Amino acid sequence: MNYKIINNPYALFNFIDWLPDLKKNETYYLCLFARSKYLGNMKLDKSQRKRFTSSKENMVSKIKALEIELGEYTYDGVSIPNDALVLYITPNPRDFELASKNLLKTLVDLIVKPYSGYNPSALALTEIQKSTTRRPFIDFDFDNHSEVGGDVFLSEKLKEIKMYMNDEAINIIKTRGGFHLLVETLKIEARFKKTWYREIVGMSDVDIRGDNLVPVPGCCQGGFTPLLLNSEQLKN
């Protein structure tokens, strides 16, 4: 038996197709985490198991490669259960060229000093994660702190969001604890441009905002399968 990372192939394919096409210097950054908050009895919060870069074309095969034999992902010698895993992605593309320049500066600073245990491969991935020169999306993470169900929570928040921007700019990723609002800033109509950000930030239950990692639709998130609701699906 193997770990199951892809729960809904159609939802994953739909998400990958929706992602912005990459320029020749760009990539997507993904990482597999184990989270104790999904189980409550393991001290491993935000324990990173794997991280990698991928094009849109290779993404499915690279995700499938994470589905190794059950029990092989461990933390302090203890096997990590499938329901503790979550796969994340940066929906804004990362820039190889910028990352290379920043990595060079980092390595120069390190190699003039006695070796301190750094891993060049890990440093490269860290710089890739941090490097982006365009941000098609601004992400707002809404956590459901109320007692209402997830669908009710999303419906109520979406009604308010639609007061502050046009449908074409709205994309939603439903998650285990709420949803991520991915705003396509270039699609925001002129009548909302000066006010939309202030209004969204002022909403209740918005925990983080900016250029974030988000759960990958169609894949695992602590026993839940995130789903993408893009602007076309949210018009009605």
C-alpha positions in Angstrom: 0.0 0.0 0.0 1.3 3.5 -0.9 0.6 7.0 0.2 -2.3 8.6 -1.7 -1.4 12.2 -2.7 -3.7 12.6 -5.6 -7.4 12.1 -4.5 -9.2 13.6 -7.5 -7.2 13.5 -10.8 -9.8 15.6 -12.6 -9.7 18.4 -10.0 -5.9 18.3 -10.2 -5.8 18.4 -14.1 -8.3 21.3 -14.0 -6.2 23.3 -11.6 -3.0 22.7 -13.5 -4.7 23.8 -16.7 -6.0 27.0 -14.9 -2.5 28.0 -13.6 -0.7 30.7 -15.6 1.5 29.5 -18.4 5.2 29.8 -17.5 7.8 31.9 -19.2 11.1 30.2 -20.1 12.7 31.5 -16.9 9.9 30.4 -14.6 8.8 27.4 -12.6 6.3 26.3 -10.0 7.4 25.4 -6.4 5.7 22.6 -4.5 6.2 21.1 -1.1 4.8 18.2 0.9 4.3 18.9 4.6 3.1 16.8 7.5 0.9 18.8 9.9 0.1 17.7 13.4 -3.0 19.9 13.5 -4.7 17.4 11.2 -4.2 14.6 13.8 -3.6 16.2 17.1 -1.3 13.6 18.5 1.9 14.1 16.6 4.5 16.8 17.3 5.5 17.4 13.7 3.8 20.7 12.8 5.0 22.0 9.4 7.4 19.1 9.0 8.6 19.3 5.4 9.0 15.9 3.7 9.7 16.9 0.1 10.0 20.0 -2.0 10.5 20.4 -5.7 10.0 22.6 -8.8 7.9 21.7 -11.8 6.5 22.9 -15.1 2.8 22.5 -15.8 3.5 19.6 -18.2 5.5 17.6 -15.6 3.5 18.4 -12.5 1.3 15.3 -12.4 4.1 12.9 -12.8 6.2 14.6 -10.1 3.3 14.5 -7.7 2.7 10.8 -8.4 6.4 10.2 -7.5 5.5 11.3 -4.0 3.2 8.3 -3.6 5.8 6.1 -2.1 5.2 3.0 0.2 3.1 3.8 3.2 5.2 4.4 6.3 8.3 5.6 4.4 7.6 9.2 5.4 8.8 9.4 9.0 9.4 12.0 11.8 11.8 11.1 14.6 11.6 7.5 13.6 7.7 7.4 13.6 5.8 6.7 10.4 3.6 9.6 9.3 0.0 8.6 8.4 -1.5 9.7 5.1 -4.0 12.0 6.8 -1.3 14.2 8.2 0.0 15.1 4.8 -0.8 18.2 2.7 0.7 19.2 -0.7 1.2 23.0 -1.2 2.1 25.1 -4.3 3.0 28.7 -5.0 0.3 29.7 -7.6 2.5 32.7 -8.5 5.4 31.5 -10.8 8.9 31.5 -9.4 11.8 33.1 -11.3 14.9 30.9 -12.0 17.0 33.9 -13.1 16.3 35.9 -10.1 16.8 32.9 -7.8 20.2 32.2 -9.4 21.4 35.7 -8.8 20.3 35.6 -5.2 21.8 32.1 -4.7 25.1 33.4 -6.0 25.2 36.2 -3.5 24.3 33.8 -0.7 27.0 31.2 -1.7 29.7 33.9 -2.0 28.9 35.0 1.6 29.1 31.4 2.8 32.2 30.1 1.0 34.5 32.9 2.3 33.8 31.5 5.8 34.5 28.1 7.4 32.0 25.5 6.3 28.9 25.7 8.6 26.9 22.7 7.4 24.9 24.4 4.7 23.5 22.4 1.8 23.8 24.1 -1.6 20.8 22.1 -3.0 18.6 23.2 -0.2 19.7 26.8 -0.5 18.9 26.7 -4.2 15.3 25.6 -3.5 14.9 28.2 -0.8 15.9 30.9 -3.2 13.6 29.6 -5.8 10.7 29.7 -3.3 11.4 33.3 -2.5 12.0 34.6 -6.0 9.2 35.9 -8.1 9.1 38.8 -10.6 5.3 38.7 -11.4 2.4 38.0 -9.2 -0.8 37.3 -11.1 -2.6 36.5 -7.8 -2.9 38.1 -4.4 -3.9 35.4 -1.9 -6.2 35.8 1.1 -6.6 32.9 3.5 -10.0 32.7 5.1 -10.2 30.4 8.2 -13.6 29.2 9.3 -13.6 30.2 13.0 -17.4 30.1 13.3 -19.7 27.1 13.9 -21.3 27.2 10.5 -20.4 24.5 7.9 -17.8 25.0 5.3 -20.1 25.5 2.4 -22.3 28.0 4.3 -19.2 29.8 5.5 -17.9 30.0 1.9 -21.3 31.2 0.5 -21.6 33.9 3.1 -18.1 35.2 2.6 -18.4 35.0 -1.2 -21.5 37.2 -1.1 -19.5 39.9 0.7 -16.4 39.5 -1.5 -18.6 40.1 -4.6 -19.5 43.5 -3.2 -15.9 44.5 -3.4 -14.8 43.2 -6.9 -16.2 41.8 -10.1 -16.6 38.0 -10.5 -13.9 37.7 -13.2 -11.2 38.6 -10.6 -12.3 35.9 -8.1 -10.9 32.4 -7.7 -11.5 30.2 -4.7 -9.7 27.1 -3.4 -11.9 25.3 -0.9 -9.7 23.9 1.9 -10.1 21.8 5.0 -10.5 24.8 7.3 -12.0 27.4 5.0 -10.8 28.7 1.7 -8.1 30.7 -0.2 -9.3 33.7 -2.2 -6.9 34.2 -5.2 -7.5 37.6 -6.7 -6.4 38.2 -10.3 -5.5 41.8 -10.0 -5.3 42.5 -13.7 -9.0 41.5 -14.1 -10.3 43.9 -11.4 -12.5 46.5 -13.0 -11.7 50.2 -12.7 -14.6 50.9 -10.3 -13.1 48.6 -7.7 -9.4 49.3 -8.1 -9.0 51.9 -5.4 -11.0 50.1 -2.7 -11.0 46.3 -3.2 -7.9 45.5 -1.2 -8.8 47.6 1.8 -12.3 46.0 1.9 -11.0 42.4 1.7 -8.3 43.0 4.3 -11.0 44.4 6.6 -13.2 41.3 6.4 -13.4 39.0 9.4 -11.6 35.6 9.3 -8.8 36.7 7.0 -5.7 35.3 8.6 -2.9 35.8 6.0 -2.5 37.7 2.7 0.0 38.1 -0.1 2.1 35.6 -2.0 1.5 32.4 -0.2 1.6 28.6 -0.5 -1.8 27.1 -1.0 -3.1 23.5 -0.9 -3.1 21.8 -4.3 -6.7 21.1 -5.5 -7.3 17.4 -6.1 -4.6 16.4 -3.7 -4.4 15.5 0.0 -4.9 18.0 2.8 -5.3 16.2 6.1 -8.0 13.8 5.0 -9.7 16.5 2.8 -9.4 17.2 -0.9 -9.2 20.9 -1.8 -11.1 22.1 -4.9 -10.7 25.0 -7.3 -13.7 27.2 -8.1 -12.4 29.6 -10.7 -13.9 32.9 -11.9 -16.1 31.2 -14.5 -17.7 28.9 -12.0 -18.3 31.7 -9.5 -20.2 34.1 -11.9 -23.6 32.8 -10.8 
